Amino acid sequence: MSTVTPPVSWEELVTAALLGTDRRPVSGAEPARALLDAAAVHTVRRRAGLTPAVAGELPAPAPEDGRARLPAPARRRLALLLADRAAPAQSGGRRGSAPDLTELLPQWLAAANGHRYRAPEDLLPALLDAARARTDLRPQALEFAGARGLWLARLNPEWKYALRGSSGGAALPDVTDAKAVRALWEEGLFAERVGLLGAVRAADPAAALALLTSTWATERAEDRLMFLDSLRAGLGADDEGFLEQALADRSRNVRAVAAELLSALPASAFAARMAARATSCVSPDRTGTLGGIVVEAPHECDAAMQRDGVVAKPPAGRGERSWWLGQLVESAPLSAWSPRLNGRTPQEIAALPVADGWGEELHAAWCRAAIRQGDAEWARALLGAPSVPPEAGTGTASLAERAKLLATLPDGERADWVADFVSAHGLSEAFQLLGVCVVPWSQALGRAVVDALDIARDAGSYPWSFSGVMGLAERCLDPGEADRLEILTTTPAEAEGASPGAGGYWSEAFQRLVGTLRLRAAMVRELA
């Protein structure tokens, strides 16, 4: 390269390169060549003229992790799962027969944490990247990464989520060390304080409440809301006084959460007030013409109701009286209804006719109350029999509400109810209900789902409408079912009227299901 003295500044060279030498000429026989030569000289000068930066302090060594090292096969499996997460998704509705490794990573992490293994150091960056991209992975991934993962996260701004999700990355003090707890509570970052409050709450609910009360008046509204939400864990009668005070909070959201928590304490004064209001609106029909329930919804939302968290203004399209009624009934203890309705059981109450079209509103509010109070007996009554179509049952027709009601039942009963529902109605409305069943699914539930998929295959439709359920089955079926399902991987003869090629697509779907179940079984063996 010839010796060139740059005739212009670096900024002018950049402008010439962006606009072109025709519009911003650079002196020389060949303007383009002159531009590049000048840029080369400038670059050398700029680099040579840099003042070396002062070396920063080396980070402290990573903390020790005393957990057991992963077995070699499990380590190789983890590397494959993390590498697969960036693989491009299948286009269209066809997924092929290969298992989706990305969806197995949460289960693998849960199993590894159950064995108390530590994360391999060389895979920590990929693990933190995976959890950055998927919030559902974060709790399990951060537990697996442990203290070394947090140490590494402090060195990369892209992993700052890990510090937020783990009390700022700082180790919490011993909850019995009152001085250290007080110092962190008064001086710590918000995420550190949330973690600290949760830890103290788990060890000593009264101490956590005292900690929260000490600074409550000076907290920001959004922080008060988060702190108040932490009281859900271990909620008890000792929290009532504080929650009653929170009903007068200047933030409407804080007042609403306080009212919700108080309604989950059936013996509270708040619950008694709500019971009195709600039962004054709902009564047995004493005329003998209906033999059911009559409703007289509130005609106003007075100051006392608003103080107890009843929101006066309804959402758009909702009537005021029905809005107020729903809030009263969902906040009243469910134990108030049997005495009010002549000693009837929840099943009998749910089956009663309700006058003047108030039944849907009343049942929906009872559903919210059963979910909030975790009342399994009322949940059974409002769910009704699984064989009855949702729109014809005695309780709620909403599948979202049914899923929440199911969550209040014991695991086995919940699985049996959903299995009977699938057997009676198929899979078109079962996705939300399946999502609340424990993994792996019980044998009865697993077989009901597979039988329903088999029926759908025989009907000749494409499997894509059932891709959500098939994905759940891959993650939730007992891996021991793989051999029994092998017969479904064959391509059936195409029936008259079937969608073209549907049998081949179903064969791929079942191959993927069987392959995934066997892969899950292998994962368990490798970790054990």
Secondary structure, DSSP 8 states (H G I E B T S, - for coil): -------S-HHHHHHHHHH-TTTS--SSSSHHHHHHHHHHHHHHHHHHT-----------------SB---HHHHHHHHHHHHHTTS---STT---SS--GGGGHHHHHHHHHHTTB---GGGHHHHHHHHHH-GGGHHHHHHHHHHHHHHHHTT-GGGHHHHHTTGGG-----TT-HHHHHHHHHHS-HHHHHHHHHHHHHH-HHHHHHHHHHHGGGS-HHHHHHHHHGGGTT--GGGHHHHHHHTT-S-HHHHHHHHHHHHT-TTSHHHHHHHHHHHHHEEE--SSSS-SEEE---S---HHHHHTT--SS--TT--HHHHHHHHHHHHS-GGGHHHHTTT--HHHHHHS-BGGG-HHHHHHHHHHHHHHHT-HHHHHHHH--TTS-GGGSSS---HHHHHHHHTTS-HHHHHHHHHHHHHHH-STTTHHHHTTS-SS--HHHHHHHHHHHHHHHHTT--GGGGHHHHHHHHHHS-GGGHHHHGGGGS-----TT--TTHHHHHHHHHHHHHHHHHHHHHHHHHH-
